[in-house]
Amino acid sequence: MKLLKILSLCAAGLFLTTSCDLEEETFTFVAGEDVAAEGSYDQLVAGAYHTLHWPFTWGNYHNVVNFDCDYQTGPSWAFGDEGAGNFYDKSSTKNFYQYYCTTIHRANYHYYLVQKITGVTEKEKNNALGELRFLKAWSQFQLVQFFGPIPLYTYSIAEGNSTELPRSSVKEVYEHIIETLKEAEALLLPRTDEAFKKGHVCRATAKALLAKVYATIGSASMKSGQVTVKGGPGSKVNPDGTTSRLMPVAITHSKNVVAGYEEFDSQEYYRLAKEKAGEVINSGEVSLASSQKELWSPAYKNGPELLFCLQTMAGQGDDYYNYVSKDYYGWPDPAYNGEWTSGYYVQRDHWLQTFDDWDDERITWGVKHRVPYNWNKTYEKMEWYFYPERDSVKVRQGLPPYEGCPYKYETTDVVRNGAHEYGAKLEKFTAITADNNGNRTDWNWPYLRYADLILIYCEAENELNGPTTDAFAKMEMLNKRNNSTLVSKRHEKNPFTKESFRSFVLEERAKEFAAEGIRRYDLLRWGIYLQVMNAIGTVDENEIVKRREEKHLLLPFPPDVVNTNPYIDRNNPGW
């Protein structure tokens, strides 16, 4: 109960803050000093974690990280302005910036307070400091990716820092992120330590994020290169006025150097990325789930693959639950005899068609293949639609969608072409313990997974040495888990080059992290975001605007930031 009171006091400051929330110090200072005096380092850490919940209160976090990419789709009304690329002065964009600024402030200020605590073991204190350093670095990493040069708060205003600062360069921000993560790495407990608490970050988390930061710099600063992405238009209008779906085609794009990364040495940062990722892989501190089904089971929450997740809490109110499962998976409405409702955000059919292995668990178990859509009152029977259409032979024969599936298609199942019906609803969004009844549930958003680190290693090894057996061995850790074709077998059939393996790794990332907020980041850091988005055309098959301009490479700052910070006299280019 004491912790909840502290968090409530901290949250109160949200309503009377500046554009970067730094005036929150006024409202947390007394409470923070009291907590420090009590030696309650754990409550100070919890207060910093708590800000991660705020973007999920009304579901606007996923708008920013998922809508603006090539493989996400749904009804145009559900995607709104953000889905069409209109980010200026929108609540989702403003909240994303504001809440991560708040996390940075709390991480800095609470670090300052924890340093003053006495009477606790050095091990406990150091781990708390490490968690706060990690949260700060994570938040700054998000902001520099989305907004470019940002005000860089290296220490708390309680220690004398100004409430308003000029923007620091991308290079300066990354230098501080790296410095901060190195400190976190040295302070944090390994996951294998008996004092480690599930749901918190560990040493491997800091190392993994550091590797990801290095790889981000490596890809963004690469001077030239080719990347092939399967995409293009999703449909065409026929001469008779009907519409036909189109398969994705392999399109090779020339990458651009990402603005702000020009001074970095790509090869050196890939060397650092491989080295740091290898440390985690060789440590045995974390591991992959044995299958996608295990990974996304409620029982696996905070399992060893999930390095950093949002922590939902049962019975603690709306702040600790979210609508993610409802929005991305949907639910059977008992008021309509179990007709499926919501689940409006789906993966485009182009995403599913990138899989050439139909036994891959990410599209067998991982996709909802049969959905109840209409209760036929005349016959008192539910009508179902199926996905994808290529399963039509199985439908005619009344077979299951895949081997081991607990249900079978029925010969009366039909194809539906609605914007949220012909697309992949992902089973990962069933990883909840709360009832799936259309209300908030306890879906822990996965910010960072061990699978991400493995693919970072493969990427780095390829950029340094080409498609080696070492890279294949790491990739096959995921191949085996996902029941997908071994990459070494693919190589035997059609030998990889550096360019083709680069594209293969990027595609694997799109498959593995679908709807986890990573695809946009990958396209941007590789300098192919505009090329890939514009290859789709003005709109996708569901009339979602995908056409993008140079201004979309960065999000606009909230107007309040530009209007109140004397050091920022203009917004990001084009906004």
N, C-alpha and C positions, 0 to 999 in steps of 0.2 A: 504494500500500500504506500509506503514511503516513496518508493521509486516512481509510482504513478503520480504522486503529488509533485515530485521534482520535475517530471516531464511536463506536467500541466503548467507549472510556473514558467518553464522554458518556452512552451508553446504560446503562452500569452504574449510574448514579445513579438510574435509574427505580425500582429495587427497594427503595430506602431513602429515600423521600421523604415529605413531608407531603401533605395532600390537595390542595394546589395546587402540589406539586412544587418548592417554593421551596428546600427543603433540598438540591436537586440541586447547588447552588452548592458544597457541601462536596466533591463528587466531581469537579467540572469546574474548580475554581479553579486548581489547580496546572497541569493540562494546558492550561487556557486561557491562563494567563500565559506558559507556555512557547511556545505557538503564536504569541501576540502578539509575543514577543521575537524569534521567527524571521521576523516580518513576513508570516506566512501568513494574510492576511485571507481568502483564498478558502476555507480550511479552517474558519474561524470562521463564514462564511456557510453553508457546507455543513452544519455542525453544527446550525444553526438550521432549515434546510430539512428535515433528517433526521427531526425529530419528526413531520412530516406523514405519514410512512409508518406510524407505530405503530397508528393506528386501523384500518389495512387488514390488519394481520398476520393477524387472524382474522376479517376481514370485517365488523367491527361499525360502521364509519363509515356505511355506507349504511343500516343499520337506523334510525339517528337521523334522517338527512336525507330518506329516501325513504318509509319505511313509513307515516308519519303524514300522509297526504294523500288526496285524493279519487280519484285516477286510478290508484293503484298497487294491485295485487292479486296473488293466488297462493294456494297451499294455506295453511290456517289454521295447520298445524303449523310451516310455514316462517316465518310471520310472528311466531309466539310472543307473549310478553307485550308487547313493544314495539309490535308490529303492532296489538294490541288497546288500546293507550293506557296500558299499565301500565309506567310509566317508573321508578318509585321503586326505588332500590337495584339497578338493573340494570347489568350490566357495560358495555353499549354507552353508556348515558348517563354513567356514571362516567368511562369512558375518554375520551369526547368532551370532558368538562370538564377532566379531568386533563391530557390531552395538549395541549390548546390553552393551558392555563396554563403548561405546560412550554415551549411555543413562545414565549410572551410572555417568560418568564424568560430563555430563551436569547437572544432577540432583544435584550432590554435589556442583558444581561451582555456579549454579544459586541459590541454597539455600543460599550460602554464600553472593551472591549479593543481594538477596531479603531481607536478614536480615539487610542490610545497608540502605534500602529504608526508607525514612521518608515522612510524609505528606499524608499517606493513613491510612484508618481505620485499627484498630487492627484485625477486623474480616476479611477484605480482605487480609491483609498480612498473617495472620495465615493460611487461606485457601490455599493461594499460596504455602506457606511452606509445608503444608500438602500434596498437590499434588506432589511436588517435592520429598518428602520423600516416597510417595507411588511408584512413578516411579522408584526410586532407588531400593526399596525392591522388586518390581516386576521383575526388570531386574536381580538382584542377585539371586532371586528364580529360574528364568529360567536357568541361568548359572550353578548353583550348581546341579540342576537336571540332566542337560545334560553333564556336564564336571566334576562333583565331586568337590574336593578341588580346589579353585580358588584364585587368588590374591584378597584380600579384601580391597577395597578402602573405608574407612569410612569417609573420608573428602577430600576436593578438594586439588589439587596440588597448586592452587592459595593461599592456606593457609599453604603451606609448605610441603605437602605430597610428597613422592618420586614418580617418574614416573614409577619405576619398584619395584615390591614387590614380596616376596615369596608367595607360595600358603598357604592359611589358611585351616584348617581342615573343614570338612563338619559341624561339631558341632559348630565351631567358626563362620562360615558363617551364620548358622541358628540363632545363638544367636544374631547376628547383625541384621539380617532380622526382627526378632521378636521385638527387641528394636526399630527399625526404623518404623515398622508398628504400634506399640503402640503410637509412637509420631504422626504419620500421623492420626491415629484414633482420637487423642485428638485435632488436629488442623483443620481437615476437617469439612466443613459444612454438615449437613444432607441434603439429597435430597429434603426434604420438606421445607427447608429454601427458602424464596423468592429470595435470592441472588444466589442460586444454578443455574449453567448454564448447560444445557443439553450437553452431549458429554464429560463432565469432570467427574472425579471420585468424589465420595462423601464419607461421613463417613461410610456408609454401605459397600462400596467397600473395604475400608481398613479392616473393621471387617471381611468381607467375605474372603479376601485373608489370613488374620491371621488364620481364622478357617481352611482354606485349607492347610496352612503351618503346623499347628498342626496335622491335619489328615495325611498329608504326612509323618511326623515324626512317628506318631502312627503306621501306616501300615508298614513302612520300617523297624522300629526297633522291630517289633513283632518277638519273638524268633521262633515260630513255628505256624503252622496252615494249614488248607486245604482250597483250593479255587477251585471251579468247573467252567470250562469254556467250552462253546460249540464251538468245532473246529475240528481239524484233517484235513486230506487230502480233497481237493475240487473235485477231480476227480480220475478216475482209467482207465487204458487201458484194454480193454477186449481182450479175446483170438483171436478174429477176427480182431484186430487192431483198432476197434472203441473206442471212449472214452465216458464214462458215468459220469455224475455229481454225486457227493456224498453229502448226507445231513450231517450237522454237528452233532457230537456226544458229549455227556457230558463227559469230561475228568477231573478227580480230580487231582490237582497238590499240592504237598507239597511246601509251600513257603520257601524262604530263607531270612535270615536277609540281608538287603541291606548294602553293604560295606560303612563304614563311619557313620552308624547310631547305632552302637552297644552300645554306652554309654547312649542312651536315654531310658527313661521309657515309654513304649508304652501306658500303661493304663493312666498315668498322662497326656500325650499329647492328648489322646482321650477325657479325661475329659475336657481339655482346649478347644478342638475343639467343643465339644457339647455345652459348655458354651458360647463360642463366637458366634457360629452359632445360638444358641437360642436367643441371644440378638438381632440379626438382624431380625429373624422371628417374635419375639414378639414386635418389635419396630413399625411395620407398615410403615417403611420408604420406602420399595420397595415391589413389588408384581409380580406375574406371569402374563404373557399374558393369555388371556382367551382361546386361542387355538394355535396350531402350525401355522395355517393359519394367525392368527393375528400377532404372534411373528415374522414371516418372511415376513410380508408385508412392502413395502417401507414406509408406513405411521407410522409404529411402530419404526422406527429408533430411537435409544437412549431412548426407552421406559423403564419403571421401572424395567423390568426383566434384561435388558442389563446393568450390573454393570460397565463394562469396555470394550470398543470396539475401534478398529482402526477407526479414523475419516477421511473418505474420503471427498473431497471438490470439488464441481462442478466448472469447468471453471478455475482451477488453475494449469493445466498442468499435465504431466505424474506422477509426484511425489505423487499426491494426488488421483490417480485412480489406479486400479490394474486389473489383468487378472483372478482373482479367479472365477468369475461367468462363464467366457468363458471356463476355464480349467475344472471345475467340473460339469457344467450343459450343456454347449454347446449352439448353436444358429442356427437358420434357415438361410442358405445362399441363398439370392435372386438370385445370379448368377447361381444357380442350382435349381431354382424353389422352394426353401425352403427346400432342403435336409439338414438334421441335420449334423452339423460338430462340431469338438472339443468335449468337455465334456469327456475327456479321463480318468479322475480319478473317479472311481465309488466304491461303497461299494460291496464287494464280496457277492455272493448269500448266503453264510453262515451267513452274518449279517442279511439279511432279514429273513432267516429261524429261527433265534432266537426268532422271534415274534410268539407266539402261539395264539395271539388274532388278528384276521384278521381285526378287526374294529379299531385297534389302529391308530390314526390319523398320526402317524409318518411313517406308510407304506400305508395309504390310500391317503390322500392329500399329504403327505410328499414325495412320490416317483413319478417320471414321468413314467407313465405306457404305453404310446403309443408315438412312435417316427417315424417321416417321414424319411425314409432312402434312397429312390430311386425314381427318376422321370422316369416313364415308358414313353419313347418317342413315342412308337408305339400307346399306348392307351391314351396318354396325361393324365396320372393319377398318383398320388403319391402312392407309396407303403409304408406300415407302418409295423414296428415290435412292439411286445408287450412284457411286462415284468411285473410280473414273469410268468413262464410257468404254474404254478398252476392255472392261470386264463384262461386256455384253454377252459374250459366249458363255461365261460362267453363270450369268443370270438366266439365260435360256435353258441351261442344264440344271439349275437349282443347286449350284455348287457353292462352297464357302469362298470368300474373297481371297483367302490364302490358307496354306496348310497350317493347321492348328487353330484356326479361327473358331471361336465358340458359337458362331451363328452362320447360317447359309443365306444366300440370296434366294428370293422367291421369283418365280417366272413372271409375276405381275409387277415387279419393281420397274421403275421408269427412270429416265434421265430428266433432270430438271435443269433449266438454264438460267435461273435467277443469279443475281450477282454474288450472293453468298451461298448459293447451292451448288454451282458447278465450280468447285475449288476444294482445296484440302483443308478440312477441319482437323486439327492436330490433337492426338490423344495425350500429348504432353500436358495439356491444360486440364487433365483430369487428376492431377497430382494434388488432391485436396482431401481433407478429412471432414469438412463441413458439408452439409447437404447441398446437392446441386439443384437448387430450387429457384434460381433467378435472383437471389440476393448476393451479398458479398460473401466471399469464401476466402480460405487461407492458402492462396497460391503464392508460393515464394518465388518471386522473380529471380532467375539465375543470372546474376551480373557477370560471373566469371566461373568457367568450368575447366577441369583438368583437360578435357578434350580440346579446348581452345589452345592450351599450352602445347599439346602434342602437335597440333597443326601448325603452330608458330615455329616449332622446332623443324618440322618438315620444310616449311617455307624458307627458313633461314639457311638450312643445309643446302637446299637447292640453289639459292642465290649465291652461296659461297662456292659450292663444289659441283653443282649440277645434280641430276637425279641419281643419287647414290643408293647403294644397298642399305646404308644407314637410314636414309630418309624413308625408304620402303619399309624397313623393319618397324619404324615408329608409326607409319601410316597403317600398317597391318594390325597394330593394336586396336585401332578403331574398326578396320575391316572385319576383324574377327568378332568384335563386340556387336557390330551392326548386321552381321550375316551378309556382308557384301563381298563382291569379288576381290580377291587379294590383289593389291597393286602390282606385286611381282608377276602375277599371271597376266595382267594387262600389259606389262612391260615386255613380256615374252612375245605376246601377240602383236603389239604395236609399240616399239621402243619409244620411250619418252625422250624429249629434248628438254633443255632448261625451260624453254618457253611453254611447251605443252604441259610439263609437270607444274609449272607456276599456275597455269590456268586450271589444272586439275585440283590443286590444293584449294584455290579460291572457290571452285565449285563445291568441293567437299564441305567447305565452311558454310556455304549457302544451304546445303542439305542438312548439315548437323545443327545449325543454330537458327533454323527458320523461326521467325517471329520472336526472337530473343533480343532484338535491338542491335544486332551486329552487322547486318547486311549493308546498311547505308554507310556505316563506318568503314567497311572493307572497300566499297566502291570509291569513297572519298580518298582514303589513304593511298590507294593505288593510282589515283589520278585519272580514273576512267568513269567517274560518276556521270558527268554530262553526256559522254558518248553512249553509255549503256542506257540511260534514261531516255535520251532522244531517239535511240534506235527503235524504241517501242512505237513512236509516233506521238501525236498530240495527246491522244487518250488511249487507254488500254481497252480491252474488250468489254469492260463494264463502265466505260465513260469516265474513269478516274483520270484526271489530267496528269500526264507523266512528262510533258514537255518542260524542260528546265533551262535556265539561263545562268550566266556567270554569277549573278548575285546569290543563287541558291547554294553555292559552295560554302557559304557561311550563313548562319542564322543572324537575324537582326537583333541587336540589343533591345531590351525593353525601352520604350521612349523615356521613361523616368530616369534611366541611367544616363542617357545623353543630355537630358534637360537639367539634371541636378549635379552631375559630376563636372566641375570646372575644367578638368583635364581631358574630357572627352567632348569634342566639339562636332563630331559627326558620327553617323552610324556606319555599319559595315557597308562596303561598296554595293550600290544599287538599291539600298533600303532607305 
